[in-house]
């Protein structure tokens, strides 16, 4: 009679993530964490709206738009 094989214990989420990170590092990759503004935050959204309104009322609005157009290549996004 063949010996009974014990079923594999399921790995925890932490063990699975550690194994994944180990595989990615073996591929020459490294983890990087990015922090970005949380646009779901009502205070942040209000601040953005306030700054946009101030820019829209600025007397040199056309000059600002020209500067942005000169500094940024919009063709990359079309």
C-alpha positions in Angstrom: 0.0 0.0 0.0 1.3 3.5 -0.9 2.1 5.9 1.9 -0.6 8.6 2.4 0.5 12.0 1.2 -0.5 14.7 3.5 -2.3 17.5 1.6 -0.3 20.7 1.2 -1.1 23.3 3.8 -2.5 26.5 2.1 0.0 29.3 2.1 -0.9 32.5 3.9 -1.2 35.7 1.9 2.1 36.9 3.4 3.9 33.7 2.3 2.4 34.0 -1.2 3.5 37.7 -1.4 7.0 36.9 -0.1 7.4 34.1 -2.8 6.2 36.6 -5.5 8.7 39.2 -4.4 11.5 36.7 -4.3 10.6 35.6 -7.9 10.5 39.2 -9.1 13.9 40.0 -7.4 15.3 37.0 -9.1 14.2 38.6 -12.4 16.3 41.7 -11.6 13.3 43.8 -10.4 13.0 45.8 -7.2 9.9 47.1 -5.4 9.2 50.8 -5.7 6.3 52.6 -3.9 4.6 55.7 -5.3 2.5 58.1 -3.3 0.0 60.2 -5.3 -2.6 62.7 -4.3 -5.9 61.0 -3.2 -8.4 62.7 -5.5 -11.2 61.1 -3.4 -10.4 63.4 -0.6 -13.0 66.3 -0.6 -10.5 68.8 1.0 -7.9 68.1 -1.8 -10.6 68.4 -4.5 -11.7 71.7 -3.1 -8.1 73.0 -3.0 -7.7 71.9 -6.7 -10.9 73.7 -7.7 -9.8 76.8 -5.8 -6.4 76.9 -7.5 -8.0 76.3 -11.0 -10.4 79.1 -10.4 -7.5 81.4 -9.4 -5.6 80.5 -12.5 -8.7 81.1 -14.7 -9.1 84.6 -13.3 -5.3 85.4 -13.6 -4.7 88.5 -15.8 -1.9 86.7 -17.7 -3.9 83.5 -18.3 -3.0 83.5 -22.0 0.7 83.8 -21.1 0.4 80.9 -18.7 -1.4 78.8 -21.3 1.3 79.6 -23.9 4.0 78.6 -21.3 2.3 75.3 -20.6 1.9 74.5 -24.3 5.6 75.3 -24.9 6.8 73.2 -22.0 4.6 70.2 -22.7 4.4 68.1 -25.9 0.6 67.5 -26.1 1.1 65.2 -29.2 2.2 62.4 -26.9 -1.3 62.2 -25.6 -3.3 62.3 -28.8 
